Amino acid sequence: MEIQLCMRTTAMLISCRTQSGTLHSHEINSIERLTDFLNFYQALDYDLQINQVQYRFKQTGRCGRKEFPKIILEKSGYALTTELTLTQISDLEYFLQQHPANTYYLEIDTGIYQLSN
């Protein structure tokens, strides 16, 4: 008897318009690719699509360098202790599904980003 495991893959697309007006868009399949995109394309805000759900993604501050990105839930203007260290890109989708909210914060590399839908 053969058993097949079906792993769900996260389809993630990030895009931004740089200050020069050029539109950049890439499929993201790892935390490293997300970090590379954010570091390479400096923009005021980004559009992030995760499995057909649109999010606005913008840098709001700086932090000390993080070995692994972290996502934090915000409710009523306060960051809650509900957080998750992101070791793979599917962790982001999992957190968003498990903790529905309008606003999240991500600490990625040395940036703090607000994620909202």
Biopython code that builds the backbone (N, CA, C, O; Angstrom):
import numpy as np
from Bio.PDB.StructureBuilder import StructureBuilder

atoms = [
    (1, "MET", "N", (0.842, -1.169, 0.000)),
    (1, "MET", "CA", (0.000, 0.000, 0.000)),
    (1, "MET", "C", (0.896, 1.242, 0.000)),
    (1, "MET", "O", (1.839, 1.334, 0.786)),
    (2, "GLU", "N", (0.599, 2.180, -0.871)),
    (2, "GLU", "CA", (1.375, 3.410, -0.979)),
    (2, "GLU", "C", (0.591, 4.560, -0.372)),
    (2, "GLU", "O", (-0.586, 4.751, -0.679)),
    (3, "ILE", "N", (1.238, 5.313, 0.477)),
    (3, "ILE", "CA", (0.612, 6.469, 1.107)),
    (3, "ILE", "C", (1.282, 7.721, 0.558)),
    (3, "ILE", "O", (2.508, 7.829, 0.553)),
    (4, "GLN", "N", (0.477, 8.653, 0.101)),
    (4, "GLN", "CA", (1.016, 9.911, -0.399)),
    (4, "GLN", "C", (0.662, 11.026, 0.573)),
    (4, "GLN", "O", (-0.487, 11.170, 0.991)),
    (5, "LEU", "N", (1.648, 11.789, 0.912)),
    (5, "LEU", "CA", (1.433, 12.950, 1.761)),
    (5, "LEU", "C", (1.336, 14.171, 0.868)),
    (5, "LEU", "O", (2.182, 14.389, 0.000)),
    (6, "CYS", "N", (0.322, 14.949, 1.083)),
    (6, "CYS", "CA", (0.124, 16.159, 0.294)),
    (6, "CYS", "C", (0.481, 17.361, 1.155)),
    (6, "CYS", "O", (-0.257, 17.713, 2.075)),
    (7, "MET", "N", (1.594, 17.978, 0.860)),
    (7, "MET", "CA", (1.993, 19.168, 1.611)),
    (7, "MET", "C", (1.474, 20.396, 0.888)),
    (7, "MET", "O", (1.642, 20.527, -0.325)),
    (8, "ARG", "N", (0.862, 21.269, 1.609)),
    (8, "ARG", "CA", (0.330, 22.502, 1.055)),
    (8, "ARG", "C", (1.473, 23.495, 0.863)),
    (8, "ARG", "O", (2.243, 23.749, 1.789)),
    (9, "THR", "N", (1.578, 24.047, -0.324)),
    (9, "THR", "CA", (2.626, 25.021, -0.570)),
    (9, "THR", "C", (2.043, 26.422, -0.490)),
    (9, "THR", "O", (0.915, 26.671, -0.916)),
    (10, "THR", "N", (2.809, 27.300, 0.047)),
    (10, "THR", "CA", (2.379, 28.675, 0.186)),
    (10, "THR", "C", (2.749, 29.443, -1.074)),
    (10, "THR", "O", (3.925, 29.546, -1.425)),
    (11, "ALA", "N", (1.742, 29.982, -1.753)),
    (11, "ALA", "CA", (1.984, 30.823, -2.921)),
    (11, "ALA", "C", (2.036, 32.261, -2.443)),
    (11, "ALA", "O", (1.036, 32.805, -1.974)),
    (12, "MET", "N", (3.204, 32.872, -2.563)),
    (12, "MET", "CA", (3.386, 34.214, -2.046)),
    (12, "MET", "C", (4.031, 35.085, -3.121)),
    (12, "MET", "O", (5.020, 34.701, -3.745)),
    (13, "LEU", "N", (3.452, 36.256, -3.320)),
    (13, "LEU", "CA", (3.951, 37.202, -4.308)),
    (13, "LEU", "C", (4.127, 38.551, -3.629)),
    (13, "LEU", "O", (3.222, 39.033, -2.946)),
    (14, "ILE", "N", (5.290, 39.159, -3.816)),
    (14, "ILE", "CA", (5.542, 40.482, -3.254)),
    (14, "ILE", "C", (5.842, 41.441, -4.396)),
    (14, "ILE", "O", (6.502, 41.081, -5.371)),
    (15, "SER", "N", (5.350, 42.659, -4.263)),
    (15, "SER", "CA", (5.619, 43.670, -5.284)),
    (15, "SER", "C", (5.763, 45.033, -4.620)),
    (15, "SER", "O", (5.268, 45.266, -3.517)),
    (16, "CYS", "N", (6.452, 45.921, -5.321)),
    (16, "CYS", "CA", (6.621, 47.287, -4.833)),
    (16, "CYS", "C", (6.920, 48.200, -6.010)),
    (16, "CYS", "O", (7.319, 47.750, -7.084)),
    (17, "ARG", "N", (6.723, 49.460, -5.790)),
    (17, "ARG", "CA", (7.109, 50.489, -6.760)),
    (17, "ARG", "C", (8.182, 51.338, -6.081)),
    (17, "ARG", "O", (7.936, 51.960, -5.048)),
    (18, "THR", "N", (9.368, 51.354, -6.675)),
    (18, "THR", "CA", (10.471, 52.112, -6.095)),
    (18, "THR", "C", (10.268, 53.605, -6.336)),
    (18, "THR", "O", (9.372, 54.002, -7.081)),
    (19, "GLN", "N", (11.091, 54.419, -5.713)),
    (19, "GLN", "CA", (10.968, 55.873, -5.852)),
    (19, "GLN", "C", (11.148, 56.330, -7.291)),
    (19, "GLN", "O", (10.640, 57.383, -7.675)),
    (20, "SER", "N", (11.869, 55.547, -8.093)),
    (20, "SER", "CA", (12.046, 55.893, -9.505)),
    (20, "SER", "C", (10.806, 55.559, -10.331)),
    (20, "SER", "O", (10.736, 55.905, -11.511)),
    (21, "GLY", "N", (9.821, 54.885, -9.715)),
    (21, "GLY", "CA", (8.579, 54.546, -10.400)),
    (21, "GLY", "C", (8.565, 53.164, -11.020)),
    (21, "GLY", "O", (7.574, 52.774, -11.636)),
    (22, "THR", "N", (9.646, 52.419, -10.869)),
    (22, "THR", "CA", (9.737, 51.084, -11.446)),
    (22, "THR", "C", (9.003, 50.074, -10.566)),
    (22, "THR", "O", (9.179, 50.054, -9.348)),
    (23, "LEU", "N", (8.180, 49.241, -11.195)),
    (23, "LEU", "CA", (7.444, 48.198, -10.478)),
    (23, "LEU", "C", (8.274, 46.920, -10.463)),
    (23, "LEU", "O", (8.770, 46.481, -11.501)),
    (24, "HIS", "N", (8.420, 46.331, -9.292)),
    (24, "HIS", "CA", (9.156, 45.076, -9.137)),
    (24, "HIS", "C", (8.228, 44.072, -8.467)),
    (24, "HIS", "O", (7.493, 44.412, -7.540)),
    (25, "SER", "N", (8.270, 42.838, -8.943)),
    (25, "SER", "CA", (7.402, 41.797, -8.405)),
    (25, "SER", "C", (8.143, 40.467, -8.453)),
    (25, "SER", "O", (8.786, 40.144, -9.452)),
    (26, "HIS", "N", (8.051, 39.699, -7.373)),
    (26, "HIS", "CA", (8.723, 38.400, -7.311)),
    (26, "HIS", "C", (7.876, 37.404, -6.535)),
    (26, "HIS", "O", (7.163, 37.762, -5.597)),
    (27, "GLU", "N", (7.972, 36.153, -6.947)),
    (27, "GLU", "CA", (7.372, 35.071, -6.173)),
    (27, "GLU", "C", (8.341, 34.743, -5.043)),
    (27, "GLU", "O", (9.547, 34.621, -5.256)),
    (28, "ILE", "N", (7.798, 34.605, -3.855)),
    (28, "ILE", "CA", (8.613, 34.349, -2.668)),
    (28, "ILE", "C", (8.326, 32.925, -2.198)),
    (28, "ILE", "O", (7.173, 32.549, -1.989)),
    (29, "ASN", "N", (9.395, 32.137, -2.035)),
    (29, "ASN", "CA", (9.197, 30.766, -1.571)),
    (29, "ASN", "C", (10.060, 30.424, -0.358)),
    (29, "ASN", "O", (10.129, 29.266, 0.055)),
    (30, "SER", "N", (10.718, 31.439, 0.209)),
    (30, "SER", "CA", (11.516, 31.205, 1.414)),
    (30, "SER", "C", (11.675, 32.524, 2.175)),
    (30, "SER", "O", (11.509, 33.610, 1.618)),
    (31, "ILE", "N", (11.996, 32.398, 3.437)),
    (31, "ILE", "CA", (12.249, 33.572, 4.270)),
    (31, "ILE", "C", (13.434, 34.360, 3.706)),
    (31, "ILE", "O", (13.421, 35.591, 3.705)),
    (32, "GLU", "N", (14.449, 33.649, 3.231)),
    (32, "GLU", "CA", (15.631, 34.307, 2.684)),
    (32, "GLU", "C", (15.280, 35.163, 1.473)),
    (32, "GLU", "O", (15.803, 36.268, 1.327)),
    (33, "ARG", "N", (14.399, 34.665, 0.600)),
    (33, "ARG", "CA", (13.987, 35.425, -0.589)),
    (33, "ARG", "C", (13.210, 36.680, -0.187)),
    (33, "ARG", "O", (13.380, 37.736, -0.796)),
    (34, "LEU", "N", (12.367, 36.567, 0.826)),
    (34, "LEU", "CA", (11.629, 37.729, 1.318)),
    (34, "LEU", "C", (12.600, 38.780, 1.856)),
    (34, "LEU", "O", (12.478, 39.963, 1.538)),
    (35, "THR", "N", (13.553, 38.351, 2.661)),
    (35, "THR", "CA", (14.557, 39.261, 3.219)),
    (35, "THR", "C", (15.376, 39.913, 2.111)),
    (35, "THR", "O", (15.616, 41.120, 2.142)),
    (36, "ASP", "N", (15.808, 39.115, 1.127)),
    (36, "ASP", "CA", (16.588, 39.649, 0.006)),
    (36, "ASP", "C", (15.802, 40.705, -0.764)),
    (36, "ASP", "O", (16.351, 41.747, -1.119)),
    (37, "PHE", "N", (14.519, 40.443, -1.025)),
    (37, "PHE", "CA", (13.689, 41.396, -1.767)),
    (37, "PHE", "C", (13.576, 42.711, -1.003)),
    (37, "PHE", "O", (13.738, 43.785, -1.583)),
    (38, "LEU", "N", (13.300, 42.629, 0.288)),
    (38, "LEU", "CA", (13.146, 43.837, 1.107)),
    (38, "LEU", "C", (14.443, 44.641, 1.184)),
    (38, "LEU", "O", (14.416, 45.871, 1.188)),
    (39, "ASN", "N", (15.570, 43.947, 1.246)),
    (39, "ASN", "CA", (16.858, 44.637, 1.311)),
    (39, "ASN", "C", (17.260, 45.240, -0.034)),
    (39, "ASN", "O", (17.908, 46.286, -0.073)),
    (40, "PHE", "N", (16.882, 44.594, -1.132)),
    (40, "PHE", "CA", (17.304, 45.041, -2.459)),
    (40, "PHE", "C", (16.425, 46.162, -3.007)),
    (40, "PHE", "O", (16.931, 47.120, -3.591)),
    (41, "TYR", "N", (15.107, 46.045, -2.819)),
    (41, "TYR", "CA", (14.179, 47.037, -3.355)),
    (41, "TYR", "C", (13.669, 47.923, -2.224)),
    (41, "TYR", "O", (12.751, 47.550, -1.495)),
    (42, "GLN", "N", (14.263, 49.076, -2.089)),
    (42, "GLN", "CA", (13.852, 50.024, -1.064)),
    (42, "GLN", "C", (12.601, 50.753, -1.542)),
    (42, "GLN", "O", (12.632, 51.430, -2.570)),
    (43, "ALA", "N", (11.516, 50.622, -0.813)),
    (43, "ALA", "CA", (10.247, 51.257, -1.187)),
    (43, "ALA", "C", (9.536, 51.713, 0.081)),
    (43, "ALA", "O", (9.859, 51.266, 1.181)),
    (44, "LEU", "N", (8.571, 52.603, -0.083)),
    (44, "LEU", "CA", (7.786, 53.064, 1.062)),
    (44, "LEU", "C", (6.848, 51.980, 1.555)),
    (44, "LEU", "O", (6.654, 51.813, 2.759)),
    (45, "ASP", "N", (6.268, 51.243, 0.618)),
    (45, "ASP", "CA", (5.407, 50.128, 1.007)),
    (45, "ASP", "C", (5.434, 49.061, -0.072)),
    (45, "ASP", "O", (5.885, 49.283, -1.196)),
    (46, "TYR", "N", (4.936, 47.899, 0.311)),
    (46, "TYR", "CA", (4.947, 46.722, -0.545)),
    (46, "TYR", "C", (3.546, 46.123, -0.533)),
    (46, "TYR", "O", (2.775, 46.329, 0.404)),
    (47, "ASP", "N", (3.230, 45.383, -1.584)),
    (47, "ASP", "CA", (2.013, 44.580, -1.606)),
    (47, "ASP", "C", (2.444, 43.135, -1.478)),
    (47, "ASP", "O", (3.338, 42.680, -2.191)),
    (48, "LEU", "N", (1.811, 42.418, -0.576)),
    (48, "LEU", "CA", (2.137, 41.022, -0.332)),
    (48, "LEU", "C", (0.868, 40.212, -0.512)),
    (48, "LEU", "O", (-0.143, 40.477, 0.139)),
    (49, "GLN", "N", (0.919, 39.232, -1.389)),
    (49, "GLN", "CA", (-0.234, 38.363, -1.626)),
    (49, "GLN", "C", (0.132, 36.961, -1.160)),
    (49, "GLN", "O", (1.116, 36.375, -1.612)),
    (50, "ILE", "N", (-0.676, 36.438, -0.251)),
    (50, "ILE", "CA", (-0.459, 35.095, 0.274)),
    (50, "ILE", "C", (-1.701, 34.281, -0.026)),
    (50, "ILE", "O", (-2.764, 34.528, 0.545)),
    (51, "ASN", "N", (-1.572, 33.312, -0.920)),
    (51, "ASN", "CA", (-2.700, 32.464, -1.327)),
    (51, "ASN", "C", (-3.961, 33.287, -1.601)),
    (51, "ASN", "O", (-5.012, 33.041, -1.009)),
    (52, "GLN", "N", (-3.849, 34.255, -2.493)),
    (52, "GLN", "CA", (-4.948, 35.097, -2.973)),
    (52, "GLN", "C", (-5.440, 36.145, -1.973)),
    (52, "GLN", "O", (-6.410, 36.845, -2.265)),
    (53, "VAL", "N", (-4.813, 36.274, -0.817)),
    (53, "VAL", "CA", (-5.189, 37.305, 0.154)),
    (53, "VAL", "C", (-4.165, 38.440, 0.054)),
    (53, "VAL", "O", (-2.960, 38.206, 0.138)),
    (54, "GLN", "N", (-4.657, 39.675, -0.127)),
    (54, "GLN", "CA", (-3.795, 40.846, -0.280)),
    (54, "GLN", "C", (-3.496, 41.501, 1.067)),
    (54, "GLN", "O", (-4.392, 41.677, 1.893)),
    (55, "TYR", "N", (-2.248, 41.855, 1.278)),
    (55, "TYR", "CA", (-1.810, 42.574, 2.468)),
    (55, "TYR", "C", (-0.979, 43.778, 2.041)),
    (55, "TYR", "O", (-0.298, 43.737, 1.017)),
    (56, "ARG", "N", (-1.037, 44.838, 2.821)),
    (56, "ARG", "CA", (-0.164, 46.003, 2.657)),
    (56, "ARG", "C", (0.977, 45.797, 3.639)),
    (56, "ARG", "O", (0.756, 45.406, 4.785)),
    (57, "PHE", "N", (2.171, 46.055, 3.198)),
    (57, "PHE", "CA", (3.370, 45.734, 3.950)),
    (57, "PHE", "C", (4.276, 46.959, 3.894)),
    (57, "PHE", "O", (4.732, 47.328, 2.812)),
    (58, "LYS", "N", (4.550, 47.602, 5.037)),
    (58, "LYS", "CA", (5.402, 48.793, 4.988)),
    (58, "LYS", "C", (6.352, 48.830, 6.174)),
    (58, "LYS", "O", (6.029, 48.369, 7.269)),
    (59, "GLN", "N", (7.534, 49.391, 5.930)),
    (59, "GLN", "CA", (8.522, 49.494, 6.993)),
    (59, "GLN", "C", (8.150, 50.645, 7.910)),
    (59, "GLN", "O", (7.864, 51.752, 7.456)),
    (60, "THR", "N", (8.157, 50.365, 9.219)),
    (60, "THR", "CA", (7.787, 51.385, 10.197)),
    (60, "THR", "C", (8.917, 51.720, 11.162)),
    (60, "THR", "O", (8.797, 52.659, 11.948)),
    (61, "GLY", "N", (10.008, 50.969, 11.113)),
    (61, "GLY", "CA", (11.106, 51.233, 12.036)),
    (61, "GLY", "C", (12.283, 50.316, 11.797)),
    (61, "GLY", "O", (12.325, 49.560, 10.826)),
    (62, "ARG", "N", (13.244, 50.401, 12.711)),
    (62, "ARG", "CA", (14.452, 49.584, 12.645)),
    (62, "ARG", "C", (14.607, 48.840, 13.969)),
    (62, "ARG", "O", (14.089, 49.261, 15.003)),
    (63, "CYS", "N", (15.331, 47.728, 13.909)),
    (63, "CYS", "CA", (15.615, 46.948, 15.115)),
    (63, "CYS", "C", (17.002, 46.333, 14.959)),
    (63, "CYS", "O", (17.616, 46.418, 13.895)),
    (64, "GLY", "N", (17.482, 45.719, 16.022)),
    (64, "GLY", "CA", (18.746, 45.002, 15.935)),
    (64, "GLY", "C", (18.602, 43.810, 14.997)),
    (64, "GLY", "O", (17.508, 43.270, 14.833)),
    (65, "ARG", "N", (19.712, 43.401, 14.383)),
    (65, "ARG", "CA", (19.674, 42.300, 13.411)),
    (65, "ARG", "C", (19.102, 41.036, 14.053)),
    (65, "ARG", "O", (19.498, 40.639, 15.149)),
    (66, "LYS", "N", (18.166, 40.421, 13.344)),
    (66, "LYS", "CA", (17.515, 39.198, 13.806)),
    (66, "LYS", "C", (18.049, 38.003, 13.021)),
    (66, "LYS", "O", (18.174, 38.057, 11.798)),
    (67, "GLU", "N", (18.364, 36.919, 13.739)),
    (67, "GLU", "CA", (18.788, 35.706, 13.048)),
    (67, "GLU", "C", (17.609, 35.109, 12.289)),
    (67, "GLU", "O", (17.752, 34.668, 11.148)),
    (68, "PHE", "N", (16.441, 35.098, 12.935)),
    (68, "PHE", "CA", (15.218, 34.615, 12.301)),
    (68, "PHE", "C", (14.149, 35.690, 12.420)),
    (68, "PHE", "O", (14.028, 36.331, 13.464)),
    (69, "PRO", "N", (13.371, 35.893, 11.360)),
    (69, "PRO", "CA", (12.266, 36.854, 11.439)),
    (69, "PRO", "C", (11.231, 36.419, 12.468)),
    (69, "PRO", "O", (11.134, 35.244, 12.820)),
    (70, "LYS", "N", (10.465, 37.390, 12.940)),
    (70, "LYS", "CA", (9.432, 37.128, 13.935)),
    (70, "LYS", "C", (8.190, 37.912, 13.536)),
    (70, "LYS", "O", (8.294, 39.032, 13.036)),
    (71, "ILE", "N", (7.008, 37.322, 13.756)),
    (71, "ILE", "CA", (5.749, 38.020, 13.521)),
    (71, "ILE", "C", (5.056, 38.206, 14.862)),
    (71, "ILE", "O", (5.048, 37.308, 15.704)),
    (72, "ILE", "N", (4.473, 39.390, 15.046)),
    (72, "ILE", "CA", (3.825, 39.756, 16.311)),
    (72, "ILE", "C", (2.421, 40.254, 16.001)),
    (72, "ILE", "O", (2.220, 40.996, 15.039)),
    (73, "LEU", "N", (1.471, 39.858, 16.796)),
    (73, "LEU", "CA", (0.078, 40.252, 16.625)),
    (73, "LEU", "C", (-0.177, 41.585, 17.320)),
    (73, "LEU", "O", (0.309, 41.816, 18.427)),
    (74, "GLU", "N", (-0.950, 42.471, 16.661)),
    (74, "GLU", "CA", (-1.349, 43.738, 17.281)),
    (74, "GLU", "C", (-2.866, 43.777, 17.392)),
    (74, "GLU", "O", (-3.576, 43.445, 16.443)),
    (75, "LYS", "N", (-3.353, 44.179, 18.546)),
    (75, "LYS", "CA", (-4.790, 44.377, 18.769)),
    (75, "LYS", "C", (-4.986, 45.708, 19.472)),
    (75, "LYS", "O", (-4.303, 45.991, 20.457)),
    (76, "SER", "N", (-5.887, 46.513, 18.994)),
    (76, "SER", "CA", (-6.227, 47.810, 19.596)),
    (76, "SER", "C", (-5.003, 48.694, 19.829)),
    (76, "SER", "O", (-4.924, 49.397, 20.837)),
    (77, "GLY", "N", (-4.056, 48.659, 18.903)),
    (77, "GLY", "CA", (-2.883, 49.521, 19.001)),
    (77, "GLY", "C", (-1.764, 48.999, 19.878)),
    (77, "GLY", "O", (-0.756, 49.685, 20.048)),
    (78, "TYR", "N", (-1.908, 47.801, 20.444)),
    (78, "TYR", "CA", (-0.885, 47.243, 21.316)),
    (78, "TYR", "C", (-0.341, 45.951, 20.730)),
    (78, "TYR", "O", (-1.101, 45.109, 20.254)),
    (79, "ALA", "N", (0.985, 45.797, 20.767)),
    (79, "ALA", "CA", (1.607, 44.540, 20.366)),
    (79, "ALA", "C", (1.373, 43.534, 21.486)),
    (79, "ALA", "O", (1.685, 43.802, 22.646)),
    (80, "LEU", "N", (0.828, 42.387, 21.135)),
    (80, "LEU", "CA", (0.544, 41.351, 22.126)),
    (80, "LEU", "C", (1.721, 40.390, 22.227)),
    (80, "LEU", "O", (2.623, 40.403, 21.389)),
    (81, "THR", "N", (1.701, 39.573, 23.244)),
    (81, "THR", "CA", (2.773, 38.590, 23.409)),
    (81, "THR", "C", (2.611, 37.420, 22.454)),
    (81, "THR", "O", (3.458, 36.528, 22.417)),
    (82, "THR", "N", (1.531, 37.415, 21.681)),
    (82, "THR", "CA", (1.329, 36.370, 20.685)),
    (82, "THR", "C", (2.296, 36.623, 19.540)),
    (82, "THR", "O", (2.132, 37.578, 18.780)),
    (83, "GLU", "N", (3.306, 35.765, 19.416)),
    (83, "GLU", "CA", (4.307, 35.939, 18.370)),
    (83, "GLU", "C", (4.823, 34.579, 17.931)),
    (83, "GLU", "O", (4.611, 33.571, 18.604)),
    (84, "LEU", "N", (5.500, 34.568, 16.797)),
    (84, "LEU", "CA", (6.051, 33.330, 16.256)),
    (84, "LEU", "C", (7.345, 33.658, 15.528)),
    (84, "LEU", "O", (7.396, 34.590, 14.725)),
    (85, "THR", "N", (8.387, 32.890, 15.812)),
    (85, "THR", "CA", (9.628, 33.001, 15.052)),
    (85, "THR", "C", (9.428, 32.267, 13.736)),
    (85, "THR", "O", (8.974, 31.123, 13.719)),
    (86, "LEU", "N", (9.765, 32.923, 12.637)),
    (86, "LEU", "CA", (9.540, 32.361, 11.303)),
    (86, "LEU", "C", (10.807, 31.670, 10.814)),
    (86, "LEU", "O", (11.818, 32.326, 10.562)),
    (87, "THR", "N", (10.754, 30.349, 10.679)),
    (87, "THR", "CA", (11.904, 29.612, 10.162)),
    (87, "THR", "C", (11.691, 29.184, 8.720)),
    (87, "THR", "O", (12.651, 28.889, 8.008)),
    (88, "GLN", "N", (10.449, 29.149, 8.291)),
    (88, "GLN", "CA", (10.129, 28.864, 6.892)),
    (88, "GLN", "C", (8.929, 29.709, 6.491)),
    (88, "GLN", "O", (8.164, 30.162, 7.342)),
    (89, "ILE", "N", (8.773, 29.917, 5.204)),
    (89, "ILE", "CA", (7.766, 30.849, 4.710)),
    (89, "ILE", "C", (6.345, 30.403, 5.067)),
    (89, "ILE", "O", (5.466, 31.248, 5.234)),
    (90, "SER", "N", (6.108, 29.117, 5.185)),
    (90, "SER", "CA", (4.768, 28.636, 5.539)),
    (90, "SER", "C", (4.390, 29.006, 6.974)),
    (90, "SER", "O", (3.206, 29.017, 7.312)),
    (91, "ASP", "N", (5.380, 29.309, 7.827)),
    (91, "ASP", "CA", (5.087, 29.763, 9.192)),
    (91, "ASP", "C", (4.283, 31.056, 9.175)),
    (91, "ASP", "O", (3.410, 31.260, 10.019)),
    (92, "LEU", "N", (4.578, 31.929, 8.214)),
    (92, "LEU", "CA", (3.860, 33.201, 8.098)),
    (92, "LEU", "C", (2.389, 32.953, 7.783)),
    (92, "LEU", "O", (1.508, 33.525, 8.423)),
    (93, "GLU", "N", (2.129, 32.107, 6.804)),
    (93, "GLU", "CA", (0.742, 31.781, 6.451)),
    (93, "GLU", "C", (0.020, 31.136, 7.632)),
    (93, "GLU", "O", (-1.131, 31.471, 7.911)),
    (94, "TYR", "N", (0.682, 30.220, 8.319)),
    (94, "TYR", "CA", (0.098, 29.543, 9.476)),
    (94, "TYR", "C", (-0.314, 30.557, 10.549)),
    (94, "TYR", "O", (-1.428, 30.489, 11.069)),
    (95, "PHE", "N", (0.577, 31.493, 10.882)),
    (95, "PHE", "CA", (0.289, 32.482, 11.916)),
    (95, "PHE", "C", (-0.900, 33.348, 11.521)),
    (95, "PHE", "O", (-1.771, 33.616, 12.348)),
    (96, "LEU", "N", (-0.946, 33.787, 10.271)),
    (96, "LEU", "CA", (-2.050, 34.629, 9.803)),
    (96, "LEU", "C", (-3.384, 33.893, 9.868)),
    (96, "LEU", "O", (-4.412, 34.497, 10.177)),
    (97, "GLN", "N", (-3.375, 32.595, 9.580)),
    (97, "GLN", "CA", (-4.608, 31.804, 9.648)),
    (97, "GLN", "C", (-5.047, 31.570, 11.088)),
    (97, "GLN", "O", (-6.241, 31.601, 11.386)),
    (98, "GLN", "N", (-4.097, 31.336, 11.975)),
    (98, "GLN", "CA", (-4.418, 31.011, 13.363)),
    (98, "GLN", "C", (-4.793, 32.227, 14.202)),
    (98, "GLN", "O", (-5.486, 32.098, 15.211)),
    (99, "HIS", "N", (-4.338, 33.402, 13.789)),
    (99, "HIS", "CA", (-4.557, 34.627, 14.563)),
    (99, "HIS", "C", (-5.093, 35.730, 13.656)),
    (99, "HIS", "O", (-4.369, 36.674, 13.341)),
    (100, "PRO", "N", (-6.355, 35.623, 13.230)),
    (100, "PRO", "CA", (-6.908, 36.653, 12.338)),
    (100, "PRO", "C", (-6.945, 38.017, 13.027)),
    (100, "PRO", "O", (-7.435, 38.149, 14.148)),
    (101, "ALA", "N", (-6.425, 39.013, 12.344)),
    (101, "ALA", "CA", (-6.406, 40.385, 12.860)),
    (101, "ALA", "C", (-6.229, 41.326, 11.677)),
    (101, "ALA", "O", (-6.008, 40.884, 10.550)),
    (102, "ASN", "N", (-6.325, 42.611, 11.937)),
    (102, "ASN", "CA", (-6.118, 43.599, 10.881)),
    (102, "ASN", "C", (-4.670, 44.025, 10.750)),
    (102, "ASN", "O", (-4.248, 44.456, 9.677)),
    (103, "THR", "N", (-3.895, 43.912, 11.834)),
    (103, "THR", "CA", (-2.526, 44.408, 11.820)),
    (103, "THR", "C", (-1.582, 43.442, 12.533)),
    (103, "THR", "O", (-1.898, 42.883, 13.582)),
    (104, "TYR", "N", (-0.418, 43.272, 11.924)),
    (104, "TYR", "CA", (0.653, 42.454, 12.482)),
    (104, "TYR", "C", (1.947, 43.245, 12.334)),
    (104, "TYR", "O", (2.017, 44.183, 11.540)),
    (105, "TYR", "N", (2.959, 42.872, 13.091)),
    (105, "TYR", "CA", (4.295, 43.439, 12.916)),
    (105, "TYR", "C", (5.262, 42.309, 12.656)),
    (105, "TYR", "O", (5.196, 41.253, 13.287)),
    (106, "LEU", "N", (6.163, 42.543, 11.717)),
    (106, "LEU", "CA", (7.211, 41.581, 11.421)),
    (106, "LEU", "C", (8.555, 42.231, 11.665)),
    (106, "LEU", "O", (8.793, 43.365, 11.249)),
    (107, "GLU", "N", (9.430, 41.512, 12.340)),
    (107, "GLU", "CA", (10.815, 41.936, 12.499)),
    (107, "GLU", "C", (11.619, 41.071, 11.548)),
    (107, "GLU", "O", (11.740, 39.862, 11.743)),
    (108, "ILE", "N", (12.171, 41.702, 10.511)),
    (108, "ILE", "CA", (12.915, 40.974, 9.489)),
    (108, "ILE", "C", (14.261, 41.655, 9.311)),
    (108, "ILE", "O", (14.323, 42.842, 8.991)),
    (109, "ASP", "N", (15.337, 40.907, 9.517)),
    (109, "ASP", "CA", (16.694, 41.422, 9.404)),
    (109, "ASP", "C", (16.844, 42.594, 10.372)),
    (109, "ASP", "O", (16.881, 42.368, 11.581)),
    (110, "THR", "N", (16.933, 43.828, 9.895)),
    (110, "THR", "CA", (17.038, 44.983, 10.798)),
    (110, "THR", "C", (15.826, 45.905, 10.685)),
    (110, "THR", "O", (15.843, 47.020, 11.207)),
    (111, "GLY", "N", (14.779, 45.446, 10.008)),
    (111, "GLY", "CA", (13.602, 46.284, 9.813)),
    (111, "GLY", "C", (12.387, 45.797, 10.581)),
    (111, "GLY", "O", (12.217, 44.600, 10.815)),
    (112, "ILE", "N", (11.548, 46.744, 10.968)),
    (112, "ILE", "CA", (10.246, 46.434, 11.559)),
    (112, "ILE", "C", (9.207, 46.833, 10.520)),
    (112, "ILE", "O", (9.192, 47.969, 10.048)),
    (113, "TYR", "N", (8.340, 45.887, 10.169)),
    (113, "TYR", "CA", (7.350, 46.100, 9.122)),
    (113, "TYR", "C", (5.949, 45.897, 9.681)),
    (113, "TYR", "O", (5.720, 45.017, 10.511)),
    (114, "GLN", "N", (5.024, 46.715, 9.221)),
    (114, "GLN", "CA", (3.616, 46.555, 9.577)),
    (114, "GLN", "C", (2.937, 45.835, 8.423)),
    (114, "GLN", "O", (3.074, 46.228, 7.264)),
    (115, "LEU", "N", (2.214, 44.793, 8.745)),
    (115, "LEU", "CA", (1.467, 44.011, 7.766)),
    (115, "LEU", "C", (-0.005, 44.199, 8.081)),
    (115, "LEU", "O", (-0.445, 43.908, 9.193)),
    (116, "SER", "N", (-0.767, 44.680, 7.117)),
    (116, "SER", "CA", (-2.199, 44.899, 7.359)),
    (116, "SER", "C", (-2.998, 44.484, 6.137)),
    (116, "SER", "O", (-2.492, 44.458, 5.015)),
    (117, "ASN", "N", (-4.275, 44.158, 6.385)),
    (117, "ASN", "CA", (-5.135, 43.780, 5.255)),
    (117, "ASN", "C", (-6.330, 44.684, 5.169)),
    (117, "ASN", "O", (-7.166, 44.519, 4.280)),
]
sb = StructureBuilder()
sb.init_structure("model")
sb.init_model(0)
sb.init_chain("A")
sb.init_seg("    ")
for serial, (resi, resn, name, xyz) in enumerate(atoms, 1):
    if name == "N":
        sb.init_residue(resn, " ", resi, " ")
    sb.init_atom(name, np.array(xyz, "f"), 0.0, 1.0, " ", f" {name:<3s}", serial, name[0])
structure = sb.get_structure()
